[in-house]
């Protein structure tokens, strides 16, 4: 089984035992504000997301990871990872951290490790991330990760910004020693998403 880790975090692929913790996380008003457009996801929807992630790992080699503190690896504090993008053949990056853990840089740290995995071990050529335009905390996390603004358009009836990064851009950023590389544990402003 794949397990990723950083200095402070452990990331494990979704399993069915994560459903209750994810349902609680995604049901939080602040988390679902931008992730589920304010709706509390039904438990069946959470089960479907977990099952789709398991299938994606089997079929594509990537999916969603639960995020856990290295010092308390039984508690799910967030998630990050990839899924096929709905608008074509691209790969979408998503993330969210529990509000009780905001302001500690966990979203940035975990997602940077997932990008390393995706580009390095899965051979992804490009990833895309979207967020509602008002979600400036997530925008700042995406910028901190080195993703570049791609476009702004309406998606699901909402004003949405798109960011993207290629494997070459990720490699160049790491080679150049750009601030915020993996393992630095920098504080992320957008740990909300």
C-alpha positions as CSV (number, residue, x, y, z in Angstrom):
1,X,0.0,0.0,0.0
2,X,1.2,3.5,-0.9
3,X,2.0,5.8,2.0
4,X,3.5,9.2,1.7
5,X,4.9,11.3,4.4
6,X,6.5,14.6,5.2
7,X,8.2,15.8,8.3
8,X,4.8,16.4,10.0
9,X,2.2,14.5,8.0
10,X,1.3,11.0,6.9
11,X,-0.8,10.6,3.7
12,X,-2.7,7.4,3.0
13,X,-4.9,6.5,0.0
14,X,-8.6,6.6,0.9
15,X,-10.1,3.3,2.3
16,X,-13.7,2.6,3.2
17,X,-12.8,3.0,6.9
18,X,-12.2,6.7,6.1
19,X,-15.9,7.4,5.2
20,X,-17.1,8.6,8.6
21,X,-14.1,10.9,9.1
22,X,-14.4,12.3,5.6
23,X,-18.2,12.8,6.0
24,X,-17.5,14.8,9.2
25,X,-14.7,16.8,7.5
26,X,-16.8,17.5,4.4
27,X,-19.9,18.3,6.5
28,X,-18.1,21.1,8.3
29,X,-19.6,24.5,7.2
30,X,-16.3,26.1,6.4
31,X,-14.9,23.1,4.5
32,X,-18.0,22.6,2.3
33,X,-18.3,26.3,1.7
34,X,-16.1,26.0,-1.4
35,X,-15.7,22.3,-1.8
36,X,-19.4,21.3,-1.9
37,X,-20.9,24.7,-2.7
38,X,-22.4,24.9,0.8
39,X,-24.2,21.6,0.7
40,X,-23.6,18.9,3.3
41,X,-22.7,15.8,1.2
42,X,-24.8,12.8,1.8
43,X,-23.0,9.8,3.3
44,X,-23.7,7.9,0.1
45,X,-21.9,10.6,-1.9
46,X,-18.9,10.3,0.4
47,X,-18.9,6.5,-0.1
48,X,-19.0,7.1,-3.9
49,X,-16.0,9.5,-3.7
50,X,-14.0,7.0,-1.7
51,X,-14.9,4.1,-4.0
52,X,-14.0,6.2,-7.1
53,X,-10.6,7.1,-5.5
54,X,-9.9,3.4,-4.8
55,X,-10.8,2.6,-8.5
56,X,-8.6,5.4,-9.7
57,X,-5.6,4.1,-7.7
58,X,-6.2,0.6,-9.2
59,X,-6.7,1.9,-12.8
60,X,-4.5,5.1,-13.0
61,X,-2.1,4.9,-10.0
62,X,-3.4,8.0,-8.4
63,X,-6.4,9.1,-6.3
64,X,-7.1,10.9,-3.0
65,X,-5.1,10.6,0.2
66,X,-6.3,11.2,3.8
67,X,-4.0,13.6,5.6
68,X,-3.0,12.7,9.1
69,X,-0.6,14.2,11.6
70,X,2.5,12.1,12.0
71,X,2.2,12.3,15.8
72,X,-1.5,11.2,15.6
73,X,-1.9,9.1,12.5
74,X,-5.3,7.6,13.4
75,X,-7.1,11.0,13.0
76,X,-8.0,12.3,9.5
77,X,-7.4,16.1,9.5
78,X,-7.9,16.6,5.7
79,X,-7.4,15.2,2.3
80,X,-5.5,15.9,-0.9
81,X,-5.0,14.2,-4.2
82,X,-6.1,13.7,-7.8
83,X,-9.0,12.7,-9.9
84,X,-9.7,12.7,-13.6
85,X,-11.0,16.2,-14.5
86,X,-14.6,16.3,-15.7
87,X,-13.9,18.4,-18.7
88,X,-11.5,16.1,-20.6
89,X,-8.3,14.0,-20.1
90,X,-6.6,16.3,-17.6
91,X,-6.0,15.5,-13.9
92,X,-7.6,17.7,-11.2
93,X,-5.9,18.5,-7.9
94,X,-8.1,18.9,-4.8
95,X,-7.4,19.5,-1.1
96,X,-9.1,20.5,2.2
97,X,-8.0,20.6,5.8
98,X,-10.1,20.6,9.0
99,X,-10.7,24.1,10.3
100,X,-9.2,23.1,13.7
101,X,-5.9,22.7,11.8
102,X,-5.9,25.8,9.7
103,X,-2.9,28.2,9.7
104,X,-0.3,25.5,10.2
105,X,0.7,25.0,6.6
106,X,-0.7,21.4,6.3
107,X,-2.6,22.0,3.0
108,X,0.6,23.3,1.3
109,X,2.8,20.6,2.8
110,X,0.5,17.7,2.0
111,X,-0.4,18.8,-1.4
112,X,3.3,19.5,-2.3
113,X,4.1,15.9,-1.4
114,X,1.1,14.7,-3.5
115,X,2.4,16.8,-6.5
116,X,5.8,15.1,-6.1
117,X,4.1,11.7,-6.1
118,X,1.9,12.6,-9.1
119,X,4.7,14.0,-11.3
120,X,7.5,11.7,-10.1
121,X,5.9,8.3,-9.5
122,X,2.7,8.5,-11.5
123,X,4.2,10.3,-14.5
124,X,1.5,12.9,-14.7
125,X,2.3,15.5,-17.3
126,X,0.0,18.3,-16.1
127,X,-2.5,19.0,-13.3
128,X,-5.3,21.5,-13.0
129,X,-6.8,22.9,-9.8
130,X,-9.9,25.1,-9.6
131,X,-11.5,27.2,-6.9
132,X,-14.3,29.6,-6.5
133,X,-12.8,33.1,-7.2
134,X,-13.7,34.3,-3.6
135,X,-11.7,31.5,-2.1
136,X,-8.5,33.5,-1.9
137,X,-7.0,31.3,0.7
138,X,-6.9,28.4,-1.7
139,X,-5.7,30.7,-4.4
140,X,-2.7,31.5,-2.2
141,X,-2.0,27.9,-1.5
142,X,-2.0,27.1,-5.2
143,X,0.3,30.0,-5.9
144,X,2.6,28.9,-3.0
145,X,2.7,25.4,-4.6
146,X,3.9,27.0,-7.8
147,X,0.8,26.5,-9.9
148,X,0.1,29.2,-12.5
149,X,-3.1,31.1,-13.3
150,X,-4.6,29.5,-16.4
151,X,-8.1,31.0,-16.8
152,X,-11.2,32.4,-15.2
153,X,-14.6,31.2,-16.2
154,X,-18.0,30.1,-14.9
155,X,-18.1,26.5,-13.8
156,X,-21.2,25.0,-12.2
157,X,-22.7,28.5,-12.2
158,X,-19.8,29.9,-10.1
159,X,-17.1,32.4,-10.9
160,X,-14.0,30.0,-11.0
161,X,-10.3,30.4,-11.4
162,X,-8.2,27.7,-12.9
163,X,-4.5,27.1,-12.1
164,X,-2.2,24.5,-13.7
165,X,1.3,23.1,-13.5
166,X,3.2,20.8,-15.7
167,X,5.7,18.2,-14.5
168,X,8.5,20.2,-16.1
169,X,7.4,23.3,-14.2
170,X,7.3,21.3,-10.9
171,X,10.8,19.8,-11.6
172,X,12.2,23.2,-12.5
173,X,10.8,24.7,-9.4
174,X,12.4,22.0,-7.2
175,X,15.7,22.2,-9.1
176,X,15.8,26.0,-8.7
177,X,15.3,25.6,-4.9
178,X,12.3,27.9,-5.0
179,X,11.0,28.8,-1.5
180,X,8.4,26.5,-0.2
181,X,9.7,23.2,-1.5
182,X,8.7,20.0,0.0
183,X,9.7,19.4,3.6
184,X,10.0,23.1,4.6
185,X,6.8,23.1,6.5
186,X,5.9,26.6,5.5
187,X,2.7,28.1,6.9
188,X,-0.1,27.9,4.3
189,X,-2.8,30.6,4.5
190,X,-5.3,28.4,2.6
191,X,-5.4,25.4,4.8
192,X,-9.2,25.8,4.6
193,X,-9.2,24.0,1.2
